[in-house]
Amino acid sequence: MIEKTMIYIYSHTVTSRLEYTLEVLFKTILQVAYKLVDKDTFKENTEFPKINYSAEKLEGSIWMQPHSLLFETNSKTQDIAVTHQKEIPYFFKTNAIADFQFDLFASSFYMLSRYEEYLPFSEDEHKRFTAHESLAYKANFLQKPVVNLWAKQLRDAILDQKPNFLFPTRIFTQLNTIDVDIAYSFKGKSFVRQLGGFVKSIFTFNFYDLNNRVSCFFGKKDPYDTYEVIKEIQESSNIDLIYFFQVGKQGIYDKNLSLNRVMQKLITKVSKHAKVGIHPSYQSNSEYDLVNQEKKSLEKILKNPITKSRQHYLKMTFPTTYENLISIGIKEDHTLGYPDEIGFRAGMAIPFPFFNLETNTQRPLLLVPFQIMEGTLINYMKLTPKEALFQIENIKKTIRDCNGQLVSIFHNSSLTDEGEFKGWLAVYKKLLSN
């Protein structure tokens, strides 16, 4: 049975790359049905909007001439020249006389699949692909959700052809996430770690830290114990909250508490008012079996399956990291964003499915991109709280304009409103206000 609001699409060749791209653009973003049809069916149809994705001009349809990208099966360096028109970037120019001069399908796929991350690139000290390596940063469109914008242009073209065609209305939403890299500054740590920290504070003349250590010893609340404040803000904002707990064994970059009674009590407590996901350890990127062990440890505490994940240090490799998460039952990953710049790593402002470019298949993993992390604003962009709020409001407006989902990352340790984090609690509250 054909739906009333159906879009007919003709392509001379159908590939998994094309099918994935159409799935994201039409079903995920525009929330409408489409059907790939042969040329005869396409030409005979007069009822539904039609998009012709071929080199041949066909009357009565929206014409977009294809670039070769969606018909290839390998990954290779692409010759990309970005053009900005009315503040919207375009690339993969194919035909100046077509309805679309640029191949929006190929451009969308390039961004969504993270095509450039499968090619050789210069890693940072943590072997990560950074924003500064990306086409979006180099061509000055990192802070634009370009795939959403291109989908809107397809929507507008369809309405020009069929003014009565019905598109569902998507609404702006927000998701608040907290990464727990270090649950407590002092509380719950072993005597050896406490003593080591005390001695270090003395020899480095860190009197702020020393004062906190002594105060906590005599009963003052641990400075990283910001969980009640987070809960109060969540309840007043009514925005969904996810905690990502790092529960791996300790290492150079993994400094959380061991899964002792204090840590288990905390995880159980926050799970009563928020969702909980795994924050795979830094070490798990080279020892893949660790992720499953960490996930099982968290599941044992919660007595529920864990299906959400975000990589510690945002450290991942395409497609290995995602395939490893799929193999252990993760359904939703929240790593897709940059450590060094805010914005849209995949040019997308809503969750979308993962596509493995090595196997050319869509995979059963939902990617939830984030746009803002306080660590980016503080440590990489070196912004003051006031400057950060300006950047946040711009991103928020951009996402609101395309009815997307604003996803933010804060850490419990940055919401102390003390020392280097003075003023950042106010930023967090403003971010979660309407």
C-alpha positions in Angstrom: 0.0 0.0 0.0 1.4 3.4 -1.1 1.3 6.2 1.6 -0.4 9.4 0.8 2.7 11.5 1.4 5.2 9.6 -0.7 8.3 10.9 -2.6 9.4 9.1 -5.7 13.1 8.9 -6.3 14.8 7.6 -9.4 18.5 6.7 -9.7 20.2 4.9 -12.5 22.0 2.8 -9.9 20.9 1.9 -6.3 23.6 1.3 -3.7 23.7 0.9 0.0 25.3 4.4 0.3 22.4 5.9 -1.5 19.8 4.0 0.5 21.4 5.1 3.7 21.6 8.7 2.7 17.9 8.8 1.7 17.0 7.0 4.9 18.6 9.8 7.0 17.5 12.7 4.9 13.9 11.7 4.4 12.9 9.4 7.2 15.2 10.6 10.0 15.2 14.4 9.3 12.1 15.2 7.2 10.1 12.2 8.6 8.4 11.3 5.3 8.2 8.2 3.2 10.1 7.8 0.0 10.4 5.1 -2.6 13.1 4.3 -5.1 11.5 3.4 -8.4 12.5 2.4 -11.9 12.4 5.0 -14.8 9.1 3.9 -16.2 7.3 4.1 -12.9 9.0 7.4 -12.2 7.9 9.0 -15.5 4.3 7.7 -15.2 3.8 9.2 -11.8 2.0 12.5 -11.6 0.6 12.3 -8.1 3.7 12.4 -5.9 6.8 14.7 -5.8 9.7 13.3 -7.8 13.4 13.6 -7.4 15.5 12.6 -10.4 19.0 11.5 -9.3 20.6 10.7 -12.6 22.6 12.3 -15.4 19.5 12.4 -17.6 17.0 15.3 -17.4 13.5 14.0 -16.9 10.5 16.3 -17.2 8.2 17.0 -14.2 10.8 16.2 -11.5 13.4 17.9 -9.3 16.7 17.2 -10.9 20.0 16.6 -9.1 22.8 15.2 -11.1 25.0 12.7 -9.1 28.6 12.9 -8.1 30.3 9.5 -8.2 30.7 9.2 -4.4 27.5 7.2 -3.7 28.3 4.7 -6.5 31.8 4.0 -5.3 32.7 1.2 -2.9 36.1 2.4 -1.6 37.4 5.4 0.3 39.8 7.8 -1.3 40.7 11.4 -1.1 38.0 13.5 -2.8 38.6 16.8 -4.7 36.4 19.1 -2.7 35.9 22.8 -3.3 33.4 24.5 -0.9 31.2 27.3 -2.1 29.1 29.5 0.3 25.8 30.8 -1.0 23.5 32.8 1.3 25.6 31.6 4.2 25.1 27.9 3.4 28.1 25.8 2.3 28.0 23.5 -0.7 30.4 21.0 -2.4 30.4 18.3 -5.0 29.2 20.6 -7.8 27.8 18.6 -10.7 25.5 20.6 -13.0 24.8 24.3 -13.2 21.5 23.9 -15.1 20.0 21.3 -12.8 17.6 22.3 -10.0 20.4 21.6 -7.6 23.9 22.6 -8.9 25.5 20.5 -6.1 24.9 16.9 -5.2 23.3 17.2 -1.7 23.0 13.4 -1.4 26.7 12.9 -1.8 27.6 15.9 0.4 25.3 14.6 3.1 26.8 11.1 2.9 30.3 12.5 3.1 29.4 14.3 6.4 27.2 11.6 8.0 29.6 8.7 7.3 32.6 10.7 8.6 34.2 9.8 5.3 37.3 12.0 6.0 38.0 10.1 9.2 38.6 6.9 7.2 41.4 8.7 5.3 44.9 9.4 6.6 45.1 12.4 9.0 47.3 14.0 11.5 46.4 12.7 15.0 46.6 14.7 18.2 48.5 13.4 21.3 45.6 11.1 22.0 45.5 9.8 18.4 42.2 11.6 17.8 40.8 13.2 14.7 40.4 16.8 15.8 38.1 19.6 14.5 41.1 21.4 13.0 41.6 18.4 10.6 38.0 18.6 9.4 36.6 20.0 6.2 34.0 21.8 8.2 36.5 23.7 10.3 38.8 24.5 7.3 35.9 25.7 5.2 34.3 27.6 8.1 31.0 25.7 8.5 31.7 23.7 11.7 29.0 25.6 13.5 26.3 24.9 10.9 24.2 21.7 10.9 24.7 21.5 7.1 22.9 18.2 6.6 19.8 19.5 8.3 20.1 22.7 6.2 20.4 20.7 3.0 17.4 18.6 4.0 15.4 21.8 4.4 16.3 22.8 0.9 15.0 19.5 -0.4 11.9 20.1 1.6 11.4 23.5 0.0 12.0 22.2 -3.5 9.3 19.5 -2.9 6.8 22.1 -1.7 7.5 24.2 -4.8 6.6 21.2 -6.9 3.7 20.0 -4.7 2.5 22.8 -2.4 0.0 20.5 -0.6 2.6 17.9 0.3 2.5 17.4 4.1 5.7 17.4 6.2 5.5 16.6 9.9 6.7 19.3 12.3 9.8 18.4 14.3 10.3 20.2 17.7 13.5 21.5 19.4 14.7 19.4 22.2 17.6 19.3 24.7 19.6 16.5 26.3 21.9 17.1 29.3 24.7 14.7 29.9 27.3 14.4 32.7 30.5 12.6 32.4 31.8 11.2 35.7 35.6 10.9 35.2 36.4 11.5 38.8 33.4 10.9 41.1 34.9 12.6 44.2 38.0 14.6 44.7 38.8 13.0 48.0 35.9 10.9 49.3 36.1 7.1 48.8 39.8 7.1 47.8 42.2 4.6 49.4 44.5 5.7 52.2 47.5 5.4 49.9 45.9 7.7 47.3 44.8 10.2 50.0 48.3 10.3 51.5 49.9 10.7 48.0 47.6 13.6 47.2 48.3 15.3 50.5 52.1 15.1 50.1 51.8 16.3 46.5 49.7 19.4 47.6 52.4 20.3 50.2 55.4 19.9 47.8 53.7 21.8 45.0 52.5 24.6 47.3 48.9 23.9 46.2 47.3 25.5 49.3 43.8 25.6 47.7 43.9 21.8 47.3 45.5 21.3 50.7 42.8 23.4 52.4 40.1 21.3 50.7 41.7 18.1 51.7 41.9 19.2 55.4 38.4 20.6 55.3 37.0 17.3 53.9 38.8 15.3 56.5 36.9 17.3 59.1 33.5 16.8 57.5 33.1 19.4 54.7 31.3 18.1 51.6 33.7 16.8 48.9 34.0 19.6 46.2 33.2 17.2 43.4 30.0 16.1 45.1 27.7 18.3 42.9 25.1 15.6 42.3 22.3 17.2 44.3 22.8 20.5 42.5 22.7 18.7 39.1 19.5 16.9 40.3 17.8 20.2 41.3 18.6 21.8 38.0 17.4 18.8 36.1 14.1 18.9 38.0 13.5 22.6 37.4 14.4 22.4 33.7 12.6 19.1 32.9 15.4 18.2 30.5 16.5 14.5 30.1 19.7 13.7 31.9 22.2 10.9 31.3 25.2 10.1 33.5 28.2 8.4 31.9 30.3 6.6 34.5 34.0 5.7 33.9 34.4 2.4 35.9 37.6 1.0 34.3 40.8 0.2 36.2 43.0 3.1 37.0 45.7 4.4 34.7 47.4 7.5 33.5 44.2 8.9 32.0 41.7 6.8 34.0 41.5 8.3 37.5 38.1 7.5 38.8 37.4 5.6 42.0 37.5 1.9 42.1 34.1 0.3 42.2 34.1 0.3 46.0 31.0 0.8 48.3 31.1 4.6 47.9 31.1 4.5 44.1 28.4 1.8 43.9 26.2 3.8 46.3 26.6 6.9 44.0 25.8 5.1 40.8 22.7 3.5 42.4 21.6 6.9 43.8 21.7 8.8 40.5 20.1 6.0 38.5 16.9 6.7 40.4 16.4 10.1 38.7 18.6 9.8 35.6 19.7 7.4 32.9 23.1 5.8 33.2 25.5 4.9 30.4 29.1 3.5 30.3 32.1 5.8 29.8 34.6 3.3 28.4 38.1 3.8 29.8 41.0 5.3 27.9 42.8 2.0 28.1 39.9 0.2 26.5 40.7 1.7 23.1 43.7 -0.6 22.9 42.3 -3.4 24.9 38.9 -4.0 23.5 37.9 -6.7 25.9 38.0 -4.2 28.7 34.8 -2.4 27.4 32.7 -5.5 27.9 34.2 -6.0 31.4 33.5 -2.4 32.4 29.9 -2.7 31.0 29.2 -5.9 32.9 30.5 -4.3 36.1 28.1 -1.4 35.7 25.2 -3.7 34.8 25.9 -5.7 38.0 25.5 -2.6 40.1 22.3 -1.4 38.4 20.9 -4.9 37.7 19.9 -3.6 34.3 21.4 -3.7 30.8 23.6 -0.8 29.7 22.9 0.3 26.1 24.3 3.9 26.1 28.0 4.8 25.8 30.4 7.7 25.4 34.1 7.2 25.0 36.4 8.7 27.6 38.5 11.5 26.2 36.2 11.2 23.1 38.8 8.7 21.9 37.6 6.6 19.0 38.6 5.1 15.6 36.3 4.6 12.7 34.8 2.0 12.3 36.6 -0.1 15.0 35.3 1.6 18.1 31.7 1.5 17.0 31.8 -2.1 15.8 33.2 -3.1 19.2 30.4 -1.3 21.0 27.8 -3.0 18.8 29.3 -6.4 19.5 28.7 -6.0 23.3 25.2 -4.7 23.0 25.5 -0.9 22.9 22.6 0.6 21.0 23.3 4.3 21.4 26.7 6.2 21.3 27.2 9.8 22.4 30.8 10.4 21.4 30.3 12.2 18.1 31.7 15.7 18.8 35.1 17.4 18.9 37.3 17.9 22.0 38.8 21.1 20.6 35.9 23.0 19.0 32.2 23.3 19.6 29.9 22.6 16.7 28.6 19.8 14.4 31.1 17.0 13.7 28.8 15.2 11.3 26.9 18.3 10.2 23.9 16.9 12.0 21.7 18.2 14.8 19.7 15.1 15.6 20.5 11.4 16.2 21.1 9.2 13.2 22.3 5.7 12.4 25.9 4.7 12.0 27.2 3.7 8.5 30.4 1.5 8.3 32.3 2.8 5.3 34.6 -0.2 5.2 31.7 -2.7 4.8 29.3 -0.2 3.1 26.5 -1.1 5.4 24.2 0.7 7.8 24.7 -0.7 11.3 22.5 -1.1 14.4 23.9 1.8 16.4 22.3 5.2 16.9 24.8 8.1 17.0 23.8 11.0 19.2 26.0 14.0 18.3 26.8 16.6 20.9 27.7 20.2 20.2 28.9 21.7 23.4 31.4 20.5 26.1 32.5 22.7 28.9 36.0 21.2 28.7 36.2 22.5 25.1 35.2 26.0 26.1 37.6 26.1 29.1 40.7 24.2 28.1 40.8 24.5 24.3 39.0 27.7 23.4 40.2 29.4 26.6 36.9 31.3 27.1 35.6 33.1 30.1 32.1 32.1 31.4 30.7 35.2 29.7 32.3 34.5 26.4 31.2 30.8 26.6 27.6 31.9 27.1 27.7 33.9 23.9 29.0 30.9 22.0 26.4 28.6 23.6 23.5 30.9 22.8 24.6 31.0 19.1 24.7 27.2 18.9 21.4 26.9 20.7 19.7 29.4 18.3 21.1 27.5 15.3 19.7 24.2 16.6 16.4 25.7 17.6 16.0 27.2 14.0 16.3 23.7 12.5 14.3 22.0 15.2 17.2 19.8 16.2 18.5 18.5 19.5 21.0 20.4 21.6 23.2 18.0 23.5 25.7 19.2 26.0 28.5 17.6 28.1 29.5 18.8 31.6 31.5 17.0 34.3 30.4 16.8 37.9 33.9 18.2 38.7 33.4 21.4 36.8 30.2 22.4 38.6 31.9 23.1 42.0 31.7 26.9 41.3 35.1 27.2 43.0 38.7 27.8 41.9 39.2 27.5 38.1 35.5 26.6 37.7 34.2 29.8 39.3 31.3 31.0 37.2 30.7 27.8 35.2 27.8 26.6 37.3 25.9 29.7 36.2 26.8 28.8 32.6 25.4 25.3 33.2 22.1 26.8 34.6 21.7 29.2 31.7 22.4 26.5 29.2 19.5 24.4 30.6 17.1 27.3 30.9 14.5 28.0 28.1 
